[in-house]
Amino acid sequence: MADLSTNFVGIKSPNPFWLASAPPTDKEYNVRRAFDAGWGGVVWKTLGLDPHVVNVNGPRYGVIHGADRRVLGINNIELITDRPLDVNLREIKQVVRDYPDRAMVVSLMVPCEEEPWKMILPLVEDTGAHGVELNFGCPHGMSERGMGSAVGQVPEYIEMVTRWVKQNTRMPVIVKLTPNITDVRKPAEAAKRGGADAVSLINTINSITSVDLDLFAPEPTIDGKGAHGGYCGPAVKPIALNMVAEIARDPELAGLPISGIGGITTWRDAAEFMALGAGSVQVCTAAMTYGFKIVQEMVSGLSQYLDERGMVMDDLIGRAVPNVTDWKHLNLNYVTKARIDQDLCIKCGRCYAACEDTSHQAIAMNPGRVFEVKDDECVACNLCLDVCPVENCITMEELAPGTVDPRTGKVVEAERADWTTHPHNPNAVAAE
């Protein structure tokens, strides 16, 4: 099997799969079970100095389900750990002692003042932990106390606190970024200026998942009231991938290591984050949904993928970054058309309904419910492919250079064209 061992900013682990700072990493019992199941590392649930952190004793999670009851996203209103700091520190020390080959990173959140950071960092160092993650992302509860995303949304605060931490610890410092911001590159740049060894993203997205229409209160509901919480799970993966890619391809952030978080459920999800620049990945919702042993499929799947392609981990990390571009640089001479495999078609008509009602009327329904693409109307939007319930029934066929696009009557050109120099772009002359 491919070697999945990871050295992320000096933090070594047997594989890149870490449990994120969350309920699954709140105590020694959980973390031991996770390591026994095969996880390469954990980020211990966020520690603080406030003795008054008390979590609700009612429902903490709101869930978005798919049609088959599959969990698509979880909204949580849980705060940082409410267990005593000394208990957490003692348990961390014991786990580090008993699992010396696993990564132990401790998430921290204290007030935005230098003294509390100076106070807590030596305590964490004494456990033998391998690094700290600064929780600048939590969007609920703690942010109302001037911590979490209240810090993560202000680049100046990120830079200031990161610098304090770097000046007061020998451990690698990972800054966890909030997605509840317009441009994630700004806080990443601030973290880098402050001396961060890496960033991790995304933290949870501020959300209300649903409303109880009998109580008329957001869910989860506590004594008739609800609050916004943090949203995670498969539904946030596209947002997370984009934010990871934005950092990975920014020249100002070149070389800044990334730990990818957000909806990772399978080895494929993890591989996508790595291809966009992540050197490690963190998982929460998948473990909460399916249990800790899900990591075994992730490890075997990623190993097989790399073996089949003759790749090693370093070949995968960042492989897709050069192919992430801005819309204006896309090749406008690239032309495809939808093709329907009549042997696979089950004649459900979804492609026809979607195209006829909401797109370009490019699919004809012939006698006997035979569906065929009208090339002269098809703009290759691939909506038909997306709604088709049969895998590979509809595919997109590229028109070779030199052929005539039946929709436009123009010859498909071989050379690249992009919006920067396209004649329909009003700024084309200036762009040239």
N, C-alpha and C positions, 0 to 999 in steps of 0.2 A: 504494500500500500504506500501511496505517496506520503512523504514526510510533511506533516501539518504543523510541526513545532514552530512556535512564533516567538520573536523577540521584538516586542512593541515598546519602544522608548526605553529599552533596558529591562522591561518586565517580561520574563520568560514564562511560557506555558506550552503544554504538549499539543495544543490545538488552538485555533483562533476564536473558539466559541466560548464567550463569557456570559454569565448571567448578569443582567443589568441591575443597577440599584433599584430595588423594588421589594414588595412583600416576600418573594421567594428567597431573598438574601437577608432576612431580618434577624436570623438567629443561627446558632451553631448547628442545631439539629438539621435544619434545611440545607445548609451549606455542605455539611458532611454527606448528606444523601446526594446532593448535586455532584460532588466530586467523585463519589463512588459510582455514579451513573456515567461519568466520563467528561464532564465539563472541564474545559481548560483553565477557567478562572472565574472569579466573581467580582462584582463591585458591591461591597457590603452596603446594605440599606443606609441611607443618609443619617449620619450622627450629628448632633448639635450639643449646645451647652444649656439650652433653655429647659429647666426642669418642669415647665408648665405645659409642655407639648402633650396633649391628650387627644387621642383619636376617637371618632364617634363610635358608639356601641350599637349602631343600627347598620343598615346597608351601606356599603362603601363603593359599590360598583354599579354602573349602568352599562348595558350591553346592547350592541347592534348585531342582530342575527341576519344571516342569509336565509334564503327560502328553505334550506335544509337544516336550519338551526345551527349551522356552522357559525362560530364566533368571528365576526368581521372586525369588531372593535370593542374596546372596553374603556369606559370613562371611570376614573377613580377619584374619590375625594379624600383619600388617605394622606396623612401628613408624614413627616419624617418619623423615624423611630420614636416610640414613646417608652421604650425600655431604658432603664438606667444606663448612663454612659459607662460606668465602671463594669457593668455586666457585659455590655457589648465589647468593650476593650479586652476583657478577660477571655471571652469566647473567640475573638479574632486571634489572639495570641495562641490559643490552644489549636486552632485549625491550622494556622501557619506552621506550627511545630509538627503537626501530624501529616500534613500534605505539602512537603517542601518543594515539590515540582509544579505546584499549581499557582496561578497568579492570584494575588490577593490585593485588590485595590479598595480603598475605603472612601466612600462618598461623604463629603462634609458640607455643612451649611451652618454658619454662625452669623451674627450681626455684622454689618458692613463697617467694622472698626478693626484696627490692627491688633489690639490687645487680645480679643477673643481668639483670633487666629494664632497668635503667639502661644496662647494657653493650650489649645487643643492639639496642635501639630506634634509637640514632643510626646504627648500621650499616645498618639497613633504610631509614631515612630517606634515607641517602646514595644509595640506588639510584634514588630518584625514585618509589618505590611510592606508591600513592594511599591506602592504608589498611592496617591490621593486623587480623587476626582472632585472638583469644585462644582457643586450643584447650583448652577445659575439658571436653571430652567423650570423648576416646579411652578406651575401657573396658578395654584390655588392654596389658600390657607397660609402658607409661609410667605407668599408674596405680599399678602396683606400686612405682614409684620416687617416689611422692608427687606425681605430676603428672596431667594429663588429667582423667579423671572423679573422681579423688581430690580434686581442687580443686572441680570442678563440682558435686559432691554436698554441698558445705558452703557455704551462702550467705555466711557471714562471710568465707570465703577469696575468694570471687568478688568481693565488694565491695572487699576490701582490695587485691587484685591489680589490679583494674580502676582503682582510684584511683591506684595507683602508675603505671600505664601512662599514664593521662590526664595526670598531672603531669609526665611525661617525654617526651611526644611531641606534635607538632603534627598528626599524622595522625588521621583518624577511626578510632575503635576499635569493632570489632564483637566481641561476646562469643558464642562458640559454645557452646551448651548441650547437656548430656547428657540423653537420655531415660531414663536409668537412675536415676529418682528418682520419688517419689510424686506430687509436685505441681510441675510445671514453672514455675508462676508464681513460686514462691519464689526460685529462682535468677535469674529474669528481673528480679524486683524488686531483688535484690541488685546485679545488673549496672547497673540504672538508678540506684540510689543511689550507685554508684561512679563514675557519670558516663559510662557507655557511650553511644555514639552510636547503637548498634543491637544487636540480637541475631540470631543465626542458629541455626536448628534444623530437624531434629534431627541430632545426631551419631549414630553407630552404636549399635545395641542389643546389650548383652552377650548372647552366645549360644554354643551348640554346635549346629551344624547337623545333624550325623549321627555315627554310630559305626560304624567298620569292624568287622563281625562276624566277621572272621577274625583280625584283630590285637587286637580288643577295645580299641580306642583311639579317641578322638575324631578326626574328620577336620577339617582336613588333619593328617596324621600325620607327625611328624618323629622318625625313629629309634625308632619304637614308642610314642611319647608324643604327646599332643595337648593343646591349651590352649583356653580360651574365647577368643573373638574378638569383632569388631564386625560386626553384621549390618546389611545395607543392601539396597536394591533395591525393586522394585515391592511386595513383601510388606509393607514397613514404611510405605507411603504412608498408610494409614488412621490409624496411630498418629501420624505426623507432622502430618497435617491437623488432628487433634484438638488436639495441643499448640500448633500455630500459632494455632488459633481460641481456645484458652483464654487465650493472651496478648493477642490482638487485642481480645477483648471484655471484658477486665478493666479497670474504671475506673482502678485504681491504676497501670496500665501504659499508659494512653491516650497516644497520640502516639509510643510507642517503635517505631521502624522495625524491620521483620522481614525477614530473608532466609530464604526457605523452602527446606528441604532434605528429601529423603526419598522415593525411589522415582519421581522425575519421569522419565518416559520419552517422553511426547508433549506436544504443545502444550496439549492438554486438561488434563493433569495440572498443568502450569504455571499455566494459567488458574484452576484450582480453588484452588491455593495463593494466587494473587493475590486472588481473590475473598474469601478468608478473611484478607486483610490483608498478604500478603507484597509488598514493593516490588521485590524481585529474587528470583531462584530459582537454586539451585545443583544441578548434575547430576554424577553420577559413574558409577553402575552402567550407565546406558544408554549412555554413551560407551564404557565398557569392553566392553560387549556388542556394540554395533553400529558403533563407530567415531565419529570426530569429526563426520562429515558429517550425523549425525542432527540437528544443530542447524538445518540448513537447512529441514527439515520443521517444526521447532518455530517458526521465524521466520515462514515462509509461512503456517502454520496459524493462529497467533495473529493475524497481520495480517489474514487473511481473516475471521476471527471478528469482530474489532473493526469491520472495514469493513462487514460485513453488518448489523451492529446500530447502525451510526452512532455507535460509541463510541470514546473515546480511552483510553489506558492509565489515566489517573486515574479514569475512570468505572468501571473494573474493580476496581481495588485496594480491598479492603474492602467490596465491594458485598454480599457474603453475610453479613457479620458481624452486622447487626441481626437476621437470621433464625436465628442460632444461639442457642438458649435452653436452659433446664433442663427436664427431663422434666415437672416439676410445672406448667409453663406451657403444655403442649401442649393443643390444643383437643380435649376429650373428646366434643364433639358432631359431630366430623367423622367421617363413615361412608363407607366404600367397599366394593365387592364385586368379586371376581374375575370376569372375562369371558373366555371361550375362543372364539377365531375359528375356526370349524369349517373354513373354507376353507384356513387356514394349518396346521391341526393335522395332524401326521404320525402320530398314533395310537401314539406310543412308550410312553405310559403313565407317564412319569416324574412328572407332576403328581399322578396318582392314587396312585402308590405312596408318594410323599412325604407327601401329605396323609392318606392312609388309615393309614399306619403310624406317622407321627410328629407329626401335627398334629390336625386337627379333623374328619376324616371328612366333608369338605365337597364332595368331588367324586365324582360317580356315574359308574360305567362301564356304559353301556347297551349293548344288543346291537349288534354291529358295531364294538365298541371306540369308541363315541362317548362322549366325556367331557364332562360338564356339571356346572356349579357348583350346589350346593344352597345357595341364599341364606340359608335359615334356620339353616345351620350355619357358614357362612363368616364368619370373624372378620377377614378382610382382612389376614392376616399376610403375604401375597404370597410365601410359600415356593414356591408352584406357579409363579409367574412367574420366580423365581430359578433353578429347576432346569429350566425349559423350554428345549430347545435351539434353538427357532425364535424369532427376534426378532419382537416385537410379536404373537405368537400369543396370549399371555395379557396382558391389561391390567387395570388397576384402575379401576372406574367409581365416581365419587362420587355418593352419593345426595343429591338436592337437599333443602333444608330443607322440611319439610312432608310428606315421604313417610314411610311406615312402614318401619322397619328390620325385615325379616322374622325376623331372629334374636331380637330382643328384644321385638318387638311395640310398640315405642315410636316416637313421631313424632320424626323428625330435627329438632332445633331449630336455629334460625338464629343465636342468640346464642352467643358463645364460652363454653365452660366449661373450667376447668383444675383440676388436682388440688388447688390451694391451697384452693378453695372447694367441692370435690366432697363430696357427703354421705357417701361411703364413706371419706373421709379422716378418721381419728380426730382430727386436729389442725385440722380445717376451721374450727371456731368460733374457735380461737385465731388462725388465719391471717387470718381476716376482721378 
